[in-house]
Amino acid sequence: MRGDALKDVRVSIPQAVKMMDTVTLQCKYDLQGEPLYTVKWYKGGQEFFRFIPKELPNTQVFPLPGLNVDVSVCIFDWI
């Protein structure tokens, strides 16, 4: 899929949170009927979460100081 096939991309990220608070990040998009290849999340230029539906396991978390990803509640468009 070409990058320009994405439409209506919306990202929901809180501007600020208290330390140790739980935060939900969302990424909504219209693939226009194309299959999803991957969703990746970054903080400060470092990848911390990856979802690739065609791979097993399809989710991968990369350790980042101060960040704890609960994969038990992750789905491809929100973590």
C-alpha positions, 0 to 999 in steps of 0.5 A: 500500500502506498502511504498516500492511500491513508485517509482521515488519519487522527491521532489522540495523545494527551498533551500532559499526564501525571507520572504513573497515570494510565494513558490511552493512545489512539490512531484512527485512519481509513485504509480505503479497503487496503490491508493494514501493513503496520502501526508503530508508536514512537516517543522521542524518536524511539519506537516503543510499540509495533503491530504487524497483523501478518506476523506472529506475535503481531505485537511487539513492545520495545523497552523505554524508560518511564513507559510501561505498555500493557499488551493485554489491552492493546489492539492495533489502533490504540494502546 
